[in-house]
Every structure is written in structure tokens, then in C-alpha cells.
Amino acid sequence: ATEKNPVNARSVLKRIYSYSLHPSAFKRLGAALAFNNIYMVLREEDALVDRFTFEILVHFVESLSLAHKDNKSMGTQEQCVKVLDHLERIMVKKADLLKKDPGPKLRPEPSFWSSRKLDIAVRWLTRQCGNPQTECRHACMKLVVKLCTLLPGVKSSQDFFTIIYKTQGAIYFVQRFEGGGSASGESQGLLACPTLDTLSEPFSLDVARHWFDMLLAALDCYCWAFGEDLITPSQLFTGNGSEKSCIFQSVTFFLDKLVFSDIEGAARLLPHKKTVIFTPLERDEYNRIKCTVIIRIWNFLSVILARHSQEVSK
């Protein structure tokens, strides 16, 4: 396992990758437990760290995203978070190694990254902060704050956001915070469906939950960015590309159409007006998610008013 030739490690990791993205929560749990028991071997060998760190990161961020609907008592989310914590420590310790891209022969994955180095990893994690899955985006936010300070010319997370804002503008963050974590060229997340009635599917609890999760993701990102003083509301909502933001349209729709409506009222908003009978469990789940959105909107407004009141008054 400690040989510099990573072929042996590759065969083990391929099995872990396969289980990490498996539909079965038990197999995903097994993948996380397996990695958490071998990571100490991997971290001691630079050849293994160099080749596999980023592809392990991508697989377990996706695995944590898949664990969103798992029963928390199973421990899939907890173990995936531990995997990312272990990777964070490896990347911090081996930052000098990971800042350089040795080329696709020595570091072939993730193949969809423009360059396989730490700078691109942090940018990819920034996009995952808009992921609709709660635990996944929170873990990615933590990684962004921790890892961005390892980049050249970045002394704090505020520096990283400032540099990105100056070079890319507000649109960079709007696309990541409201884009649902997707890197595709097509609009995703709130940018594609700013209001519940823009969805094309017939209404169901899962459809409503998905839209609420996208709204929660955007609100969560803005609460994080403004609350940690990473960037200001005036920069994101008045800067270049800010006109593409849908957050206020989405919040207004929620407050106007959904906040006082039950699940039947929400169902009537969609064009497919079929008679649907909802179970008491579905009603309770809908109300629970709706209450979570109400609390997050309150947090969003509180952060803006408490930390950036002068900008709001202008």
C-alpha cells in the first residue's frame, strides 16, 4: 500500500468509488467507513496524495449529496463528512504538492476540471456551495474557507472572494449560489426555476421539496457570505451580472403565494391541476420544510440588516 507505484491503491479506490455513488445507503456507508480506515496509509505517501486526492474529494462530495435523504441515524452523512475532514487535513499538509498540475498522465482525474490543482479545487467547491443538499453545501463552505487561504496571494477568505469579484464580477457568485451546484452551461437551480409555478412537472411533495431545497441553498449561501463578511450585498446585488439574480423574485413569490398556503394551495399553483389527496405525513413534511424556509428568510434579512444596514439604507 505504501509503494510509490499507485496501481495497488487504484484497485482499492475503484471499489470504494463504486460504492460511494451506489443507490444503496448501506454501500455508501461502507465506502466512507472503508476510506476512513485507510486514509492514514494514503496520506503518508506523496505519490498517492498527488494522484488521488482530488478524485476522492469529488466522489465523496457527490456521495454526501446522495446521502441527503438518508436517515441520519444510519450515519452516512456523518461518515462522509469525516472523509472530507480527513481530506481537508491532507490538502492543508500537502498544499505545496497540490498547487501544481503535473499533467493528465500523473493526475488524470477529475477529467472535467480545466486543470487538476488546488486553485481549481477551491473554485469547484465554491460551486458546490449552491448544492440543494444541506450537509453537502455546509461541508463545501467549510472547505472553501479553509483551503482558499492556501492559494498564492490569498491571506484570508475575504481576500479570495475579493479577488474573484474583481476578476469575474457578481455573476460568478450568483451562478454558484443560485445555480444548484451545477457546472453545465444551462441554467439550473433558482436561475432556471425562480418560482414554484415555473416547474413543468405535476405537483407532488417531492417537487415542492426540490424547489424549497433550491431556495434554501441560495439563502444559505447568502447568509454565509454576508454573515462572514466574505462579500457585501451591494457587490452581489448591484454589481456586474447582479441583474441575473432571482433570489428576491423567489422570496417574494414564497411570501405572496406560499407562506399562508397549505400543500393543497401550493398544488393549485402548478398548471397540472389534478385532484390529489395528500396523506397526513405529506402535509406535516410540507409544513416542516416551509417553516425551515421561513426561518432561513428571516436569517437572510437579519444578516443583511444587522451587518450591512448602511448599504440597505442607501
Secondary structure, 3 states (H helix, E strand, C coil): CCCCCCHHHHHHHHHHHHHHCCCCHHHHHHHHHHHHHHHHHHHCCHHHHHHHHHHHHHHHHHHHHHHHHCCHHHCHHHHHHHHHHHHHHHHHHCHHHHCCCCCCCCCCCCCCCCCCCHHHHHHHHHHHCCCCCHHHHHHHHHHHHHHHHHCCCCCCHHHHHHHHHHHHCHHHHHHHHCCCCCCCCCCCHHHCCCCHHHCCCCCCHHHHHHHHHHHHHHHHHHHHHHHCCCCCHHHHHHCCCHHHCCHHHHHHHHHHHHCCCCHHHHHCCCCCCCCCCCCHHHHHHHHHHHHHHHHHHHHHHHHHHHHCHHHHHC
